[in-house]
Amino acid sequence: MQRHSVSSSRIANIGWENNTMEVQFHNGAMYQYHGVSQSEYQNFLKEPSLGSALSRLDKIHPYNPV
């Protein structure tokens, strides 16, 4: 999965492929969020605070560390 850097105090980079969003944090931890549609991913990237948006996303999508 190809990830790209984002401007966030918590998140280093994000990628999306086949309804899975992958998030790598600045501390090196990486998580995959499952069932994330492409439109959800695109809307997520437009959020003013990606950390806050991720906190909302993890309440509606299953996720696991990679």
DSSP file (Angstrom, degrees, kcal/mol; ACC not computed):
  #  RESIDUE AA STRUCTURE BP1 BP2  ACC     N-H-->O    O-->H-N    N-H-->O    O-->H-N    TCO  KAPPA ALPHA  PHI   PSI    X-CA   Y-CA   Z-CA
    1    1 A M              0   0    0      0, 0.0     2,-0.5     0, 0.0    16,-0.1   0.000 360.0 360.0 360.0 132.0    0.0    0.0    0.0
    2    2 A Q        -     0   0    0     14,-0.2    14,-0.6     2,-0.0     2,-0.3  -0.758 360.0-169.6 -88.1 126.1    1.4    3.4   -0.9
    3    3 A R  E     -A   15   0A   0     -2,-0.5     2,-0.4    12,-0.2    12,-0.3  -0.799   6.1-153.7-112.2 156.2    1.1    6.0    1.9
    4    4 A H  E     -A   14   0A   0     10,-2.6    10,-2.2    -2,-0.3    -2,-0.0  -0.971  25.9-100.6-131.0 149.5    1.7    9.7    1.7
    5    5 A S  E     -A   13   0A   0     -2,-0.4     2,-0.3     8,-0.2     8,-0.3  -0.287  37.2-165.3 -65.7 146.5    2.8   12.2    4.4
    6    6 A V        -     0   0    0      6,-1.9     2,-1.0     5,-0.2    -1,-0.0  -0.897  28.0-109.8-129.6 161.2    0.2   14.3    6.1
    7    7 A S        +     0   0    0     -2,-0.3     2,-0.3     2,-0.0    43,-0.3  -0.796  66.7 124.5 -93.6 100.5    0.4   17.5    8.2
    8    8 A S        -     0   0    0     -2,-1.0    -2,-0.1     3,-0.4    41,-0.1  -0.988  62.1-135.9-156.1 145.5   -0.7   16.3   11.7
    9    9 A S  S    S+     0   0    0     -2,-0.3    17,-0.1     1,-0.1    -1,-0.1   0.736 110.2  29.5 -75.2 -21.0    0.8   16.3   15.2
   10   10 A R  S    S+     0   0    0      1,-0.1    16,-1.9    15,-0.1     2,-0.4   0.788 113.1  61.3-102.9 -38.6   -0.2   12.7   15.7
   11   11 A I  E     - B   0  25A   0     14,-0.2    -3,-0.4     1,-0.2    14,-0.3  -0.801  47.7-176.0-107.3 132.3   -0.1   11.1   12.2
   12   12 A A  E    S-     0   0A   0     12,-2.7    -6,-1.9    -2,-0.4     2,-0.3   0.893  70.2  -9.9 -88.8 -48.5    3.0   10.8   10.0
   13   13 A N  E     -AB   5  24A   0     11,-1.7    11,-2.7    -8,-0.3     2,-0.3  -0.987  55.4-157.3-153.8 161.0    1.4    9.2    6.9
   14   14 A I  E     +AB   4  23A   0    -10,-2.2   -10,-2.6    -2,-0.3     2,-0.3  -0.989   9.3 178.7-141.4 143.7   -1.8    7.6    5.5
   15   15 A G  E     -AB   3  22A   0      7,-2.4     7,-2.6    -2,-0.3     2,-0.3  -0.944   9.3-157.5-140.0 165.1   -2.6    5.2    2.7
   16   16 A W  E     + B   0  21A   0    -14,-0.6     2,-0.3    -2,-0.3     5,-0.2  -0.995  18.6 154.6-145.7 138.2   -5.7    3.6    1.3
   17   17 A E  E >   - B   0  20A   0      3,-2.3     3,-1.4    -2,-0.3    -2,-0.0  -0.891  68.7  -6.0-162.6 132.8   -6.3    0.5   -0.8
   18   18 A N  T 3  S-     0   0    0     -2,-0.3    17,-0.2     1,-0.3     3,-0.1   0.885 128.5 -50.3  49.9  50.0   -9.3   -2.0   -1.2
   19   19 A N  T 3  S+     0   0    0      1,-0.2    17,-1.9    16,-0.1    16,-1.4   0.695 115.5 114.4  63.0  21.8  -11.4   -0.4    1.6
   20   20 A T  E <   -BC  17  34A   0     -3,-1.4    -3,-2.3    14,-0.2     2,-0.5  -0.990  50.0-160.2-122.6 125.9   -8.4   -0.5    4.1
   21   21 A M  E     -BC  16  33A   0     12,-2.6    12,-3.3    -2,-0.5     2,-0.5  -0.898   6.7-156.9-104.1 131.6   -6.9    2.7    5.4
   22   22 A E  E     -BC  15  32A   0     -7,-2.6    -7,-2.4    -2,-0.5     2,-0.5  -0.925   8.5-170.3-112.2 130.7   -3.4    2.4    6.9
   23   23 A V  E     -BC  14  31A   0      8,-2.9     8,-2.6    -2,-0.5     2,-0.5  -0.977   6.7-165.8-124.8 126.8   -2.2    5.0    9.4
   24   24 A Q  E     -BC  13  30A   0    -11,-2.7   -12,-2.7    -2,-0.5   -11,-1.7  -0.960  14.7-148.2-112.4 128.9    1.4    5.4   10.6
   25   25 A F  E >   -B   11   0A   0      4,-3.0     3,-2.1    -2,-0.5   -14,-0.2  -0.455  28.8-106.2 -89.9 164.0    1.9    7.5   13.7
   26   26 A H  T 3  S+     0   0    0    -16,-1.9   -15,-0.1     1,-0.3    -1,-0.1   0.775 119.5  61.5 -61.3 -26.3    4.9    9.6   14.4
   27   27 A N  T 3  S-     0   0    0    -17,-0.3    -1,-0.3     2,-0.1     3,-0.1   0.462 121.8-106.1 -80.8   0.9    6.0    7.1   17.1
   28   28 A G  S <  S+     0   0    0     -3,-2.1    -2,-0.1     1,-0.3    -1,-0.1   0.202  75.2 137.3  97.4 -15.5    6.2    4.4   14.4
   29   29 A A        -     0   0    0     -5,-0.1    -4,-3.0    36,-0.0     2,-0.4  -0.378  36.2-160.1 -64.9 142.2    3.0    2.5   15.3
   30   30 A M  E     -C   24   0A   0     -6,-0.2    36,-2.7    -3,-0.1     2,-0.3  -0.988   9.9-176.9-129.9 137.6    0.9    1.5   12.3
   31   31 A Y  E     -CD  23  65A   0     -8,-2.6    -8,-2.9    -2,-0.4     2,-0.5  -0.956  16.9-144.3-131.1 148.9   -2.7    0.5   12.2
   32   32 A Q  E     -CD  22  64A   0     32,-2.6    32,-1.9    -2,-0.3     2,-0.5  -0.961  10.5-156.8-112.5 132.4   -5.1   -0.7    9.5
   33   33 A Y  E     -CD  21  63A   0    -12,-3.3   -12,-2.6    -2,-0.5     3,-0.5  -0.943  16.9-146.2-109.5 124.6   -8.7    0.4    9.6
   34   34 A H  E     +C   20   0A   0     28,-2.8   -14,-0.2    -2,-0.5     3,-0.1  -0.646  69.4  23.9-100.2 147.2  -11.1   -1.9    7.7
   35   35 A G  S    S+     0   0    0    -16,-1.4     2,-0.7    -2,-0.3    -1,-0.2   0.704  74.5 149.9  79.2  20.8  -14.2   -1.1    5.7
   36   36 A V        -     0   0    0    -17,-1.9    -1,-0.3    -3,-0.5   -17,-0.1  -0.785  38.8-140.9 -89.8 115.5  -13.2    2.4    4.9
   37   37 A S     >  -     0   0    0     -2,-0.7     4,-2.4    -3,-0.1     5,-0.2  -0.252  21.9-110.4 -71.4 163.2  -14.7    3.4    1.6
   38   38 A Q  H  > S+     0   0    0      1,-0.2     4,-2.6     2,-0.2     5,-0.2   0.891 120.3  51.0 -61.8 -39.2  -12.8    5.6   -0.9
   39   39 A S  H  > S+     0   0    0      2,-0.2     4,-2.5     1,-0.2    -1,-0.2   0.892 108.9  51.0 -67.6 -37.7  -15.1    8.5   -0.3
   40   40 A E  H  > S+     0   0    0      2,-0.2     4,-2.5     1,-0.2    -2,-0.2   0.925 111.4  49.1 -61.6 -43.2  -14.7    8.2    3.5
   41   41 A Y  H  X S+     0   0    0     -4,-2.4     4,-2.1     2,-0.2    -2,-0.2   0.932 111.9  47.5 -61.1 -47.8  -10.9    8.2    3.0
   42   42 A Q  H  X S+     0   0    0     -4,-2.6     4,-0.8     1,-0.2    -1,-0.2   0.893 113.7  47.5 -63.5 -40.4  -11.1   11.3    0.8
   43   43 A N  H >< S+     0   0    0     -4,-2.5     3,-0.6     1,-0.2     4,-0.5   0.880 108.2  56.5 -66.6 -37.7  -13.3   13.1    3.2
   44   44 A F  H >< S+     0   0    0     -4,-2.5     3,-1.5     1,-0.2    -2,-0.2   0.917 103.2  54.0 -57.7 -45.1  -11.0   12.1    6.1
   45   45 A L  H 3< S+     0   0    0     -4,-2.1    -1,-0.2     1,-0.3    -2,-0.2   0.735 104.6  55.8 -64.4 -22.3   -8.0   13.7    4.3
   46   46 A K  T << S+     0   0    0     -4,-0.8    -1,-0.3    -3,-0.6    -2,-0.2   0.547  81.0 114.8 -86.5  -8.6  -10.0   17.0    4.1
   47   47 A E    <   -     0   0    0     -3,-1.5     3,-0.2    -4,-0.5    -3,-0.0  -0.345  68.4-135.4 -65.0 141.4  -10.6   17.2    7.8
   48   48 A P  S    S+     0   0    0      0, 0.0     2,-0.5     0, 0.0    -1,-0.1   0.815  99.1  35.8 -67.3 -29.6   -9.0   20.1    9.6
   49   49 A S     >  -     0   0    0      1,-0.1     4,-2.2   -41,-0.1     5,-0.2  -0.914  64.9-174.9-126.5 104.5   -7.8   17.8   12.4
   50   50 A L  H  > S+     0   0    0     -2,-0.5     4,-2.4   -43,-0.3     5,-0.2   0.852  85.9  57.3 -67.4 -33.3   -6.8   14.4   11.3
   51   51 A G  H  > S+     0   0    0      2,-0.2     4,-1.7     1,-0.2    -1,-0.2   0.925 110.2  43.1 -62.5 -44.5   -6.3   13.2   14.9
   52   52 A S  H  > S+     0   0    0      2,-0.2     4,-1.5     1,-0.2    -2,-0.2   0.893 113.4  52.1 -67.4 -40.1   -9.8   14.1   15.9
   53   53 A A  H  X S+     0   0    0     -4,-2.2     4,-2.3     1,-0.2    -2,-0.2   0.879 108.6  51.4 -63.8 -37.4  -11.2   12.6   12.6
   54   54 A L  H  X S+     0   0    0     -4,-2.4     4,-2.5     1,-0.2    -1,-0.2   0.880 104.3  56.9 -67.8 -37.2   -9.4    9.4   13.4
   55   55 A S  H  < S+     0   0    0     -4,-1.7    -1,-0.2     1,-0.2    -2,-0.2   0.861 111.3  43.6 -61.4 -35.0  -10.8    9.3   16.9
   56   56 A R  H >< S+     0   0    0     -4,-1.5     3,-1.2     1,-0.2     4,-0.4   0.888 112.1  53.2 -74.8 -39.7  -14.3    9.4   15.3
   57   57 A L  H >X S+     0   0    0     -4,-2.3     4,-1.5     1,-0.3     3,-1.5   0.867 100.8  59.5 -64.1 -37.7  -13.4    6.8   12.6
   58   58 A D  T 3< S+     0   0    0     -4,-2.5    -1,-0.3     1,-0.3    -2,-0.2   0.579  97.9  61.1 -73.9  -5.2  -12.1    4.2   15.1
   59   59 A K  T <4 S+     0   0    0     -3,-1.2    -1,-0.3    -4,-0.2    -2,-0.2   0.635 115.0  31.9 -87.6 -16.0  -15.5    4.2   16.7
   60   60 A I  T <4 S+     0   0    0     -3,-1.5    -2,-0.2    -4,-0.4    -3,-0.1   0.529 115.2  55.9-118.5  -9.5  -17.2    3.0   13.5
   61   61 A H  S  < S-     0   0    0     -4,-1.5    -1,-0.1   -25,-0.0   -26,-0.1  -0.979  79.8-119.7-126.3 137.2  -14.5    0.8   11.8
   62   62 A P        -     0   0    0      0, 0.0   -28,-2.8     0, 0.0     2,-0.3  -0.437  38.3-178.7 -68.4 148.6  -12.6   -2.2   13.1
   63   63 A Y  E     -D   33   0A   0    -30,-0.2   -30,-0.2    -5,-0.1   -32,-0.0  -0.968  13.7-172.8-146.5 160.4   -8.9   -1.7   13.3
   64   64 A N  E     -D   32   0A   0    -32,-1.9   -32,-2.6    -2,-0.3     2,-0.1  -0.992  32.1 -99.9-151.6 152.7   -5.8   -3.6   14.2
   65   65 A P  E      D   31   0A   0      0, 0.0   -34,-0.3     0, 0.0   -36,-0.0  -0.422 360.0 360.0 -70.9 151.8   -2.1   -2.9   14.6
   66   66 A V              0   0    0    -36,-2.7   -35,-0.1    -2,-0.1   -37,-0.0   0.367 360.0 360.0-108.0 360.0    0.2   -4.0   11.8
